Amino acid sequence: MRSDVLSGAHAAFGVRTLLPDSSTLVEMAGAFHDAARRAHLEKVLDALNAADCALVLTAHHFAELLRHENDAVGRSRLAFLAWLAQRPRVWWLASGPADESLGFVPNVTSLEVRFASAGRSGDAELRQYVLDSLLRKGTAPVSQWADLDSLRPELLKRLERDRELVSIVHATGNSFSTETVGALRKMKGRSLDEVRKRALDGLAGLEDDLVRRGDKKLASHRRTATDFLLSVPGEDMPAAASAMDSLILRAGLDPAQITDDMPFAAVAFLAEFKQKVGIAGAQCGLSAKDVGAVELEQVPTCQIQHHIRLVRVGSGARASGSDLADSYLASLSFYFDVVVVDKRTAELVRQVRGVNGLDRRIGVVERARSFQDLPRIAAAAS
């Protein structure tokens, strides 16, 4: 185990932290409601506690477990989560320094952007700042989780838009892979409309592509495709050396930093990243000017998710709902000592290690075949 990984939660709280995946929690919920298996569940939790290892819950876990269409299943899982939250050393990610509701990864991203925009640096310092702000010890606010009918819609509403954006990037990545910025810049004599059309040719069948390869749980493939197409820059474009550079400027990027050999997919990602940074900054009360210089490497959650996404797109694999959720959780390996993910995500993380120095930023990411593996996985991270 690298010492820098333990410099966050372990150094701050004196125990290791383990972030389970939703599949493991589903299995644990089944054991909780099965008299014959509940003793095994309690034994595992007692073993983690004895080993000075805390489980961490996030809003992603709740959203995933409560998506089930059967309300009886949803209520049984909610009862398990409420019980689990009151166990010793089950901590939770909050949504803000003064907010006691459960937090999503974007809440972490907002603090990363605030840290970077203030001119601060250093991985250990960033970990400490985020964990001091968002990680809560003790019993989580279970009173908020007693009513499935009010809890589930709110969690899903907060989660859905970001899921859709991830699915769009997955679905369009390969479409843009053969068109470079240089090729589009050479179209100087062509109209802006034609350059835009060339750049967006890969979106012609976006709705169908989302149906075939996007997240199966998207509420509306048509609405998602339409929302993305409507976000494409309009005719009010800044003057530049080429129509392509006008598009780059309109996306909030600097044409001087966009090389000719860069695939248009990479430009689309950078534009998306700038939008995310702007939103994250606004949540912290920062202006677009405040966050304008923030780079991808300064926002570990976005950096890790981005490289996992690139590997997934390159493989041509479908991004299922569980894959997307586990990619979020994997990005939190920068902060927590152990993160449990599914088999596919564990393989993607393995491929991502070593890319642009990410090995020092990604902590222990493991697959659990059963919740009974958790004590062994936690021990391996000591």
ROLUMLO-122862 format. One record per residue: x, y, z negated of N, C-alpha, C in turn; residue in one letter. Coordinates in steps of 0.05 Angstrom, whole numbers, m for minus. Example, Ala and Ser with C-alpha at 12.3 -4.5 7.8 and 13.67 -1.06 7.14 Angstrom:
2
SITE    nc1    nc2    nc3   cac1   cac2   cac3    cc1    cc2    cc3 residu
SITE    264   m114   m156    246    m90   m156    264    m66   m156      a
SITE    257    m45   m142    273    m21   m143    258      1   m157      s
END
This chain:
382
SITE    nc1    nc2    nc3   cac1   cac2   cac3    cc1    cc2    cc3 residu
SITE     17    m24      0      0      0      0     18     25      0      m
SITE     13     44     18     29     68     19     22     86     m3      r
SITE     42     99    m16     37    116    m39     21    141    m31      s
SITE     23    150     m6      9    174      2    m21    169      3      d
SITE    m29    145      9    m58    138     10    m70    140    m18      v
SITE    m54    132    m38    m64    132    m66    m62    160    m79      l
SITE    m52    179    m64    m49    206    m76    m75    221    m78      s
SITE    m96    210    m67   m122    224    m69   m138    216    m92      g
SITE   m158    198    m87   m176    190   m109   m161    176   m132      a
SITE   m141    159   m125   m127    144   m146   m113    163   m165      h
SITE    m99    182   m154    m84    201   m170   m103    219   m186      a
SITE   m126    226   m174   m144    245   m188   m160    231   m210      a
SITE   m167    206   m206   m186    193   m224   m175    169   m238      f
SITE   m151    160   m231   m138    138   m245   m148    111   m238      g
SITE   m166    109   m218   m176     83   m209   m175     82   m178      v
SITE   m175     58   m167   m178     55   m138   m208     60   m131      r
SITE   m212     69   m106   m239     73    m96   m244     55    m72      t
SITE   m267     42    m71   m274     24    m49   m301     33    m37      l
SITE   m301     38    m11   m325     46      3   m335     21     18      l
SITE   m358     10     10   m368    m14     24   m382     m7     50      p
SITE   m385    m26     68   m401    m21     92   m430    m28     86      d
SITE   m448    m20    104   m477    m24     99   m484    m53    100      s
SITE   m471    m69    117   m477    m98    118   m471   m112     92      s
SITE   m450   m104     79   m443   m115     53   m465   m108     32      t
SITE   m474    m83     33   m494    m74     15   m521    m88     20      l
SITE   m527    m94     45   m551   m109     52   m550   m137     39      v
SITE   m527   m150     42   m524   m176     29   m526   m174     m1      e
SITE   m514   m153    m13   m516   m150    m42   m545   m145    m50      m
SITE   m561   m130    m34   m589   m125    m40   m604   m152    m40      a
SITE   m598   m169    m21   m611   m196    m21   m604   m212    m45      g
SITE   m579   m210    m54   m571   m225    m79   m585   m213   m103      a
SITE   m588   m187   m103   m601   m174   m126   m630   m184   m131      f
SITE   m644   m190   m109   m672   m199   m111   m674   m229   m111      h
SITE   m652   m243   m113   m652   m273   m113   m641   m281   m140      d
SITE   m658   m293   m157   m650   m301   m184   m625   m319   m184      a
SITE   m623   m336   m164   m601   m355   m163   m575   m342   m156      a
SITE   m576   m319   m142   m551   m306   m132   m544   m281   m148      r
SITE   m562   m271   m163   m557   m246   m177   m533   m248   m196      r
SITE   m529   m271   m208   m507   m274   m227   m480   m271   m212      a
SITE   m479   m281   m186   m455   m278   m170   m450   m248   m164      h
SITE   m471   m233   m159   m469   m205   m153   m458   m190   m178      l
SITE   m469   m195   m201   m460   m182   m225   m431   m189   m232      e
SITE   m424   m214   m226   m396   m223   m231   m377   m207   m214      k
SITE   m384   m203   m188   m367   m188   m170   m364   m159   m180      v
SITE   m386   m146   m187   m385   m119   m197   m369   m116   m222      l
SITE   m372   m136   m240   m356   m136   m265   m326   m139   m259      d
SITE   m320   m155   m239   m291   m159   m231   m279   m133   m220      a
SITE   m295   m119   m204   m285    m93   m193   m280    m73   m216      l
SITE   m299    m72   m234   m297    m54   m257   m272    m61   m274      n
SITE   m268    m87   m279   m246    m95   m295   m219    m89   m281      a
SITE   m220    m88   m255   m195    m82   m239   m192    m52   m234      a
SITE   m207    m36   m249   m205     m7   m246   m210      2   m217      d
SITE   m232     m9   m205   m239     m2   m178   m268      8   m178      c
SITE   m272     32   m167   m299     43   m166   m311     40   m138      a
SITE   m336     32   m136   m351     32   m111   m361     61   m106      l
SITE   m361     69    m81   m370     96    m73   m393     93    m54      v
SITE   m415    108    m60   m439    108    m43   m441    135    m28      l
SITE   m451    134     m4   m455    159     12   m483    158     23      t
SITE   m491    181     35   m518    182     48   m519    164     72      a
SITE   m496    158     84   m496    139    107   m506    112     99      h
SITE   m498    103     75   m507     77     65   m537     77     62      h
SITE   m548     98     50   m577     99     45   m592    100     72      f
SITE   m582    116     90   m596    118    116   m596     91    131      a
SITE   m574     77    131   m572     51    144   m591     31    131      e
SITE   m591     30    105   m607      9     91   m636     15     93      l
SITE   m644     40     95   m672     47     95   m684     50    123      l
SITE   m668     44    143   m679     46    171   m698     23    177      r
SITE   m698      3    161   m714    m21    167   m743    m14    170      h
SITE   m755    m25    192   m783    m18    198   m803    m28    177      e
SITE   m795    m49    164   m813    m61    144   m810    m46    117      n
SITE   m832    m33    109   m830    m17     85   m824    m33     60      d
SITE   m834    m58     60   m829    m75     37   m799    m80     34      a
SITE   m785    m85     56   m756    m88     56   m742    m63     47      v
SITE   m752    m40     58   m740    m14     51   m742     m9     21      g
SITE   m765    m15     10   m769    m10    m19   m752    m29    m36      r
SITE   m749    m53    m26   m732    m72    m42   m703    m63    m41      s
SITE   m694    m52    m19   m667    m43    m17   m663    m17    m34      r
SITE   m683      0    m34   m682     24    m50   m680     17    m80      l
SITE   m695     m3    m88   m694    m12   m116   m666    m22   m123      a
SITE   m654    m36   m104   m626    m46   m109   m607    m23   m111      f
SITE   m609     m3    m93   m591     20    m93   m593     36   m119      l
SITE   m618     39   m128   m623     54   m154   m610     38   m177      a
SITE   m612     12   m176   m599     m4   m197   m569     m3   m195      w
SITE   m559     m5   m171   m530     m5   m167   m518     22   m176      l
SITE   m532     44   m171   m521     70   m177   m517     74   m207      a
SITE   m530     58   m223   m528     61   m252   m507     41   m265      q
SITE   m495     26   m247   m474      8   m257   m448     23   m264      r
SITE   m431     13   m281   m406     26   m287   m389     29   m262      p
SITE   m376     51   m260   m358     57   m238   m371     53   m210      r
SITE   m395     62   m207   m407     66   m180   m410     96   m177      v
SITE   m393    108   m160   m393    136   m157   m406    144   m131      w
SITE   m408    169   m125   m422    178   m100   m410    203    m89      w
SITE   m414    205    m62   m405    229    m48   m428    249    m47      l
SITE   m423    273    m57   m444    293    m58   m444    309    m32      a
SITE   m465    325    m28   m467    341     m3   m454    369     m5      s
SITE   m445    376    m29   m432    402    m32   m424    407    m60      g
SITE   m406    426    m65   m396    431    m92   m418    436   m113      p
SITE   m440    450   m104   m461    456   m123   m487    441   m117      a
SITE   m485    421    m99   m509    406    m91   m506    377   m100      d
SITE   m526    367   m114   m524    340   m125   m536    319   m107      e
SITE   m544    326    m83   m555    306    m65   m532    290    m52      s
SITE   m539    267    m41   m519    250    m28   m508    264     m3      l
SITE   m482    259      1   m469    272     24   m463    253     47      g
SITE   m462    265     71   m453    252     95   m425    260    102      f
SITE   m412    247    121   m386    254    130   m384    283    139      v
SITE   m404    294    153   m402    323    160   m398    342    136      p
SITE   m407    334    112   m402    350     89   m372    351     83      n
SITE   m359    328     87   m330    327     84   m316    344    105      v
SITE   m326    341    130   m314    357    152   m315    387    147      t
SITE   m338    396    136   m340    425    130   m318    434    111      s
SITE   m312    418     91   m291    426     72   m263    424     85      l
SITE   m260    405    103   m234    404    118   m230    429    134      e
SITE   m251    439    147   m250    463    163   m244    487    146      v
SITE   m257    489    123   m252    511    104   m223    511     95      r
SITE   m213    487     89   m185    484     80   m166    494    101      f
SITE   m170    485    126   m152    492    148   m154    522    155      a
SITE   m178    533    155   m182    561    163   m170    580    143      s
SITE   m166    570    118   m153    587     97   m123    586     99      a
SITE   m112    572    119    m83    570    123    m70    550    105      g
SITE    m86    533     92    m74    513     74    m67    488     90      r
SITE    m48    473     80    m39    449     94    m30    428     74      s
SITE    m24    404     84    m14    382     68    m36    362     63      g
SITE    m31    336     70    m51    315     67    m59    311     38      d
SITE    m39    310     20    m46    305     m8    m63    327    m19      a
SITE    m56    352    m12    m72    375    m21   m100    375    m10      e
SITE   m103    367     15   m130    366     27   m146    344     14      l
SITE   m135    321      9   m150    299     m4   m160    309    m32      r
SITE   m142    321    m46   m149    330    m73   m171    350    m72      q
SITE   m170    369    m54   m190    390    m51   m217    378    m45      y
SITE   m219    360    m26   m244    348    m18   m256    331    m40      v
SITE   m239    314    m52   m249    296    m73   m258    311    m98      l
SITE   m243    332   m105   m251    348   m128   m277    361   m123      d
SITE   m283    368    m98   m308    382    m91   m332    363    m88      s
SITE   m328    339    m78   m350    323    m70   m354    296    m84      l
SITE   m332    285    m95   m335    259   m108   m346    261   m136      l
SITE   m368    247   m141   m381    249   m167   m378    223   m183      r
SITE   m371    226   m208   m370    202   m225   m396    200   m241      k
SITE   m401    176   m251   m425    173   m268   m449    166   m252      g
SITE   m472    166   m265   m497    157   m253   m506    177   m231      t
SITE   m512    167   m208   m522    184   m186   m551    193   m192      a
SITE   m561    213   m178   m587    224   m183   m610    205   m173      p
SITE   m613    183   m187   m632    162   m177   m661    173   m177      v
SITE   m667    194   m192   m694    205   m191   m702    214   m163      s
SITE   m681    221   m147   m687    230   m120   m693    207   m101      q
SITE   m688    182   m110   m689    160    m92   m713    141    m99      w
SITE   m731    151   m115   m753    133   m124   m775    130   m103      a
SITE   m776    149    m84   m799    150    m65   m788    146    m37      d
SITE   m792    122    m26   m783    115      1   m796    133     22      l
SITE   m822    139     19   m836    154     39   m825    182     43      d
SITE   m815    194     22   m803    221     25   m773    220     31      s
SITE   m760    200     21   m731    198     24   m722    190     52      l
SITE   m735    170     63   m726    159     89   m727    179    111      r
SITE   m750    194    115   m750    213    137   m728    234    135      p
SITE   m723    243    111   m703    264    107   m675    254    114      e
SITE   m668    230    105   m642    218    111   m639    214    141      l
SITE   m659    203    154   m657    197    182   m656    222    199      l
SITE   m670    243    191   m669    268    205   m641    280    204      k
SITE   m628    279    181   m601    289    178   m581    273    194      r
SITE   m586    248    199   m567    231    212   m570    230    242      l
SITE   m595    233    252   m601    226    280   m585    243    300      e
SITE   m584    270    296   m572    287    317   m543    280    321      r
SITE   m528    275    300   m500    268    304   m497    241    317      d
SITE   m515    223    311   m514    196    324   m518    200    354      r
SITE   m536    217    362   m542    221    390   m518    232    405      e
SITE   m504    252    392   m480    263    405   m459    242    409      l
SITE   m455    225    389   m435    204    391   m442    185    414      v
SITE   m468    178    416   m476    160    438   m472    173    465      s
SITE   m477    199    467   m473    213    493   m444    211    501      i
SITE   m426    217    483   m397    216    490   m389    188    498      v
SITE   m400    168    484   m393    141    492   m403    135    520      h
SITE   m428    143    526   m440    136    551   m427    150    575      a
SITE   m416    175    570   m406    190    593   m376    189    595      t
SITE   m362    178    576   m333    178    576   m321    166    601      g
SITE   m330    143    609   m318    130    633   m325    145    659      n
SITE   m349    158    659   m357    172    683   m338    194    690      s
SITE   m326    207    670   m308    229    675   m279    221    678      f
SITE   m273    196    674   m245    188    671   m228    192    697      s
SITE   m241    192    720   m225    194    745   m223    223    755      t
SITE   m237    241    743   m236    269    752   m219    285    733      e
SITE   m197    297    744   m179    312    727   m185    342    729      t
SITE   m175    357    710   m179    386    710   m165    398    734      v
SITE   m142    387    741   m127    398    765   m144    396    790      g
SITE   m157    373    794   m173    369    818   m196    390    819      a
SITE   m208    395    796   m230    415    795   m219    443    798      l
SITE   m195    449    788   m184    475    791   m178    481    821      r
SITE   m171    461    836   m164    465    864   m188    474    881      k
SITE   m212    472    870   m236    479    885   m241    509    883      m
SITE   m220    526    887   m222    554    882   m241    568    902      k
SITE   m242    556    926   m259    569    946   m288    560    944      g
SITE   m294    542    926   m322    532    924   m337    548    903      r
SITE   m363    546    904   m380    561    885   m379    548    858      s
SITE   m385    564    838   m386    554    810   m406    531    808      l
SITE   m429    534    822   m449    512    821   m437    486    831      d
SITE   m421    487    852   m410    462    862   m390    449    843      e
SITE   m374    466    830   m354    456    811   m369    444    787      v
SITE   m390    458    778   m406    447    756   m418    420    764      r
SITE   m428    418    789   m440    393    798   m419    371    798      k
SITE   m395    377    808   m374    357    809   m367    347    781      r
SITE   m365    367    763   m358    360    735   m380    343    721      a
SITE   m404    347    730   m427    334    717   m438    310    733      l
SITE   m425    302    754   m435    280    770   m440    255    753      d
SITE   m422    251    733   m425    228    716   m450    228    699      g
SITE   m464    251    697   m488    252    681   m513    247    697      l
SITE   m511    242    722   m535    239    739   m553    217    728      a
SITE   m541    196    719   m557    173    709   m555    171    679      g
SITE   m552    194    665   m547    193    636   m568    179    621      l
SITE   m593    184    627   m615    171    611   m613    141    614      e
SITE   m609    132    639   m607    103    644   m583     91    630      d
SITE   m561    107    630   m536     97    617   m540     95    587      d
SITE   m555    114    575   m560    112    547   m577     88    540      l
SITE   m596     82    557   m613     58    553   m596     33    554      v
SITE   m577     31    573   m562      7    577   m539      4    557      r
SITE   m525     27    550   m501     25    535   m500     42    509      r
SITE   m519     59    505   m519     76    482   m529     62    457      g
SITE   m533     77    436   m543     66    411   m571     57    415      d
SITE   m577     32    409   m604     21    412   m624     35    395      k
SITE   m615     48    373   m634     60    354   m640     89    360      k
SITE   m631    100    383   m638    128    390   m668    130    391      l
SITE   m679    152    380   m707    156    379   m718    160    407      a
SITE   m704    175    424   m713    181    451   m689    185    469      s
SITE   m685    166    487   m662    169    506   m667    193    525      h
SITE   m692    197    533   m697    219    551   m691    246    538      r
SITE   m700    249    513   m696    275    499   m666    279    495      r
SITE   m651    258    488   m623    260    483   m609    269    509      t
SITE   m615    256    531   m603    264    557   m610    293    564      a
SITE   m635    300    560   m643    328    567   m629    348    549      t
SITE   m627    342    523   m614    361    505   m585    366    514      d
SITE   m572    344    522   m544    347    530   m541    363    556      f
SITE   m558    357    575   m557    371    601   m563    401    597      l
SITE   m582    407    579   m588    435    574   m566    450    560      l
SITE   m548    435    547   m526    448    533   m503    456    552      s
SITE   m505    447    577   m484    454    597   m484    484    602      v
SITE   m461    497    604   m461    526    608   m477    535    631      p
SITE   m489    559    629   m505    570    650   m489    587    669      g
SITE   m503    606    682   m490    622    703   m474    646    691      e
SITE   m479    653    666   m466    676    654   m438    668    645      d
SITE   m419    667    665   m393    656    660   m372    678    660      m
SITE   m351    675    643   m329    695    643   m312    692    668      p
SITE   m299    714    676   m282    713    699   m256    698    692      a
SITE   m246    683    711   m221    667    707   m209    661    734      a
SITE   m185    648    733   m170    642    757   m185    623    775      a
SITE   m202    606    764   m217    587    780   m244    583    766      s
SITE   m262    571    781   m289    565    770   m286    545    746      a
SITE   m267    527    749   m262    507    727   m253    522    702      m
SITE   m235    541    705   m225    556    682   m248    573    669      d
SITE   m267    582    686   m290    595    675   m306    577    657      s
SITE   m309    552    666   m323    532    649   m308    527    623      l
SITE   m281    526    625   m265    521    601   m268    544    582      i
SITE   m267    569    592   m271    592    574   m298    592    562      l
SITE   m318    585    578   m346    585    568   m349    565    545      r
SITE   m333    544    546   m334    523    525   m319    531    500      a
SITE   m307    555    500   m292    564    477   m264    555    475      g
SITE   m253    545    498   m226    535    499   m207    554    514      l
SITE   m181    551    510   m162    568    524   m151    553    548      d
SITE   m156    563    573   m147    550    597   m117    544    597      p
SITE   m101    561    584    m72    557    583    m65    532    569      a
SITE    m82    522    552    m76    498    537    m89    473    549      q
SITE   m102    476    572   m114    453    586    m98    447    611      i
SITE    m83    425    610    m65    419    632    m80    406    655      t
SITE    m68    407    679    m81    397    703    m86    367    702      d
SITE    m68    352    688    m71    323    687    m91    314    666      d
SITE   m103    332    652   m123    324    631   m149    315    644      m
SITE   m159    292    637   m185    283    647   m207    302    637      p
SITE   m228    305    653   m250    323    644   m263    313    619      f
SITE   m261    287    614   m273    276    589   m259    288    565      a
SITE   m233    292    567   m218    304    545   m226    333    540      a
SITE   m232    348    561   m242    375    559   m269    375    545      v
SITE   m286    356    554   m313    354    542   m310    348    512      a
SITE   m291    331    505   m288    325    476   m279    350    461      f
SITE   m259    364    472   m249    388    458   m271    409    454      l
SITE   m288    412    475   m311    430    473   m330    421    451      a
SITE   m335    395    450   m352    385    428   m339    390    401      e
SITE   m313    385    399   m299    389    374   m302    419    365      f
SITE   m298    437    384   m301    465    377   m329    472    367      k
SITE   m349    459    379   m376    463    369   m379    452    340      q
SITE   m368    429    335   m370    417    309   m356    435    288      k
SITE   m333    445    295   m318    462    277   m334    487    271      v
SITE   m347    498    292   m363    522    288   m386    518    269      g
SITE   m399    494    273   m422    488    255   m412    483    227      i
SITE   m390    468    224   m379    463    198   m370    489    184      a
SITE   m359    507    199   m351    532    188   m374    549    178      g
SITE   m396    548    195   m420    563    188   m432    553    162      a
SITE   m430    527    157   m440    515    133   m425    525    108      q
SITE   m400    533    113   m383    543     91   m383    574     91      c
SITE   m400    586    107   m400    615    108   m378    628    123      g
SITE   m365    613    142   m343    624    158   m353    632    185      l
SITE   m341    651    197   m348    660    224   m333    645    245      s
SITE   m342    648    271   m328    635    293   m298    643    294      a
SITE   m293    669    288   m266    678    288   m249    665    266      k
SITE   m262    660    243   m247    647    221   m237    619    228      d
SITE   m253    604    244   m247    576    249   m236    572    277      v
SITE   m231    594    292   m223    592    320   m197    577    324      g
SITE   m179    579    305   m152    567    309   m150    539    297      a
SITE   m172    528    286   m171    501    274   m167    480    295      v
SITE   m147    462    291   m141    442    311   m151    414    301      e
SITE   m153    395    320   m163    369    314   m147    356    291      l
SITE   m120    359    291   m103    345    272   m108    356    243      e
SITE   m121    379    241   m127    390    215   m153    380    203      q
SITE   m168    365    219   m194    355    210   m194    324    212      v
SITE   m183    311    191   m179    282    193   m204    266    200      p
SITE   m228    273    190   m252    257    197   m257    258    227      t
SITE   m254    281    239   m259    283    268   m236    269    284      c
SITE   m211    272    274   m189    260    288   m191    230    289      q
SITE   m197    218    266   m199    188    265   m223    179    282      i
SITE   m246    192    279   m269    184    295   m264    186    325      q
SITE   m249    207    333   m243    212    361   m227    189    373      h
SITE   m206    180    359   m189    159    370   m203    132    369      h
SITE   m220    127    349   m236    103    349   m255    103    374      i
SITE   m267    126    379   m285    129    401   m271    124    428      r
SITE   m246    135    431   m231    131    456   m226    101    461      l
SITE   m218     87    439   m213     58    442   m238     43    450      v
SITE   m261     51    437   m286     37    443   m294     42    472      r
SITE   m293     68    481   m300     74    508   m283     59    528      v
SITE   m257     58    522   m238     44    540   m244     15    542      g
SITE   m256      3    521   m262    m26    522   m288    m31    537      s
SITE   m304    m10    542   m330    m14    555   m352    m26    537      g
SITE   m346    m28    511   m365    m41    493   m388    m21    486      a
SITE   m411    m32    481   m434    m16    471   m428     m7    443      r
SITE   m435     18    437   m434     28    410   m460     24    396      a
SITE   m462      3    381   m487     m3    366   m490     16    342      s
SITE   m514     16    330   m518     33    307   m499     27    285      g
SITE   m493      1    279   m475     m5    257   m446      3    264      s
SITE   m439      2    290   m412     11    298   m408     40    292      d
SITE   m428     56    299   m426     85    295   m424     92    265      l
SITE   m441     79    249   m440     84    220   m413     76    209      a
SITE   m402     53    218   m376     44    207   m353     62    217      d
SITE   m356     74    240   m336     93    249   m335    117    231      s
SITE   m358    126    222   m359    148    202   m344    139    177      y
SITE   m352    115    167   m340    106    142   m309    102    145      l
SITE   m300     92    168   m272     89    173   m257    115    171      a
SITE   m270    137    180   m256    163    179   m252    172    150      s
SITE   m267    161    131   m264    167    103   m241    152     90      l
SITE   m228    134    106   m204    120     95   m181    139     89      s
SITE   m183    163    100   m164    184     92   m166    192     63      f
SITE   m190    188     52   m196    197     24   m198    174      4      y
SITE   m207    151     13   m212    130     m6   m192    107     m2      f
SITE   m186     92    m23   m165     73    m22   m171     48     m5      d
SITE   m196     40     m4   m204     17     12   m231     24     25      v
SITE   m233     18     51   m259     21     65   m265     m5     79      v
SITE   m289    m15     74   m298    m40     86   m315    m34    111      v
SITE   m310    m47    133   m324    m42    158   m330    m69    171      v
SITE   m346    m69    193   m352    m94    207   m328   m103    224      d
SITE   m330   m126    235   m308   m138    250   m299   m121    274      k
SITE   m319   m111    289   m312    m95    313   m297    m69    305      r
SITE   m307    m55    284   m294    m30    276   m266    m36    265      t
SITE   m263    m58    250   m236    m65    239   m216    m68    262      a
SITE   m225    m81    284   m207    m85    307   m201    m58    320      e
SITE   m220    m41    323   m215    m14    335   m195      1    318      l
SITE   m198      0    291   m180     14    274   m152      3    277      v
SITE   m150    m24    280   m124    m36    283   m110    m25    308      r
SITE   m125    m21    330   m114    m11    354   m107     19    352      q
SITE   m121     33    335   m116     62    333    m91     68    316      v
SITE    m84     50    298    m61     55    281    m36     60    298      r
SITE    m21     79    289      4     85    304      0    106    325      g
SITE    m25    114    332    m30    134    352    m27    162    339      v
SITE     m8    178    349     m5    205    340     m2    207    309      n
SITE     12    188    298     17    190    269     m7    183    252      g
SITE    m27    170    264    m51    164    248    m47    143    227      l
SITE    m26    127    230    m22    105    210    m18    117    182      d
SITE     m7    140    180     m4    152    153    m30    165    143      r
SITE    m50    167    160    m75    180    152    m97    160    147      r
SITE    m95    136    159   m116    116    156   m107     97    133      i
SITE   m124     95    113   m117     78     90   m123     49     96      g
SITE   m129     34     76   m135      5     79   m164      3     90      v
SITE   m166     m9    113   m193    m14    126   m195    m44    130      v
SITE   m214    m57    117   m216    m86    117   m245    m95    124      e
SITE   m246   m119    134   m272   m132    139   m278   m151    115      r
SITE   m303   m150    105   m311   m169     84   m331   m189     96      a
SITE   m325   m214     94   m343   m235    104   m367   m238     85      r
SITE   m363   m230     60   m384   m232     40   m378   m212     18      s
SITE   m398   m203      3   m392   m185    m19   m374   m197    m40      f
SITE   m372   m224    m40   m355   m237    m59   m325   m233    m52      q
SITE   m319   m222    m28   m292   m216    m20   m282   m189    m31      d
SITE   m300   m173    m42   m293   m146    m50   m270   m145    m71      l
SITE   m271   m161    m92   m249   m160   m111   m222   m167    m99      p
SITE   m222   m186    m80   m197   m194    m67   m187   m170    m50      r
SITE   m205   m158    m35   m197   m135    m18   m187   m112    m35      i
SITE   m200   m106    m57   m191    m85    m74   m164    m91    m86      a
SITE   m159   m116    m93   m133   m124   m105   m110   m121    m84      a
SITE   m117   m126    m59    m97   m124    m38    m87    m95    m34      a
SITE   m104    m76    m43    m97    m48    m39    m81    m36    m63      a
SITE    m76    m53    m83    m63    m42   m107    m32    m40   m102      s
END
